Amino acid sequence: MTERRSPIASLPSLKLKLSALIWAAVGFTVLIFWAGTKIGWWPSVSGIVAATLALGATRWLARGLTQPLREMAAAADALAA
């Protein structure tokens, strides 16, 4: 089984990871919205497409981000039992 690593996994802290995730999502949304309006899409259509694509990009970037938290919760449950 191959391990799925997040592109932002190399950042050292959760704060930096979340910051990078937010900056990437906002930047991606603005870029797609701008490109959509430049090619002639209505702003509402461009906004919906940009938001949908940004959610997909955010999900891709954030995969595995909460895995350490799940592991700590499982360890705490094991210690409590």
Secondary structure, DSSP 8 states (H G I E B T S, - for coil): ------TTTTSSSHHHHHHHHHHHHHHHHHHHHHHHHHTT--HHHHHHHHHHHHHHHHHHHHTTTTHHHHHHHHHHHHHH-
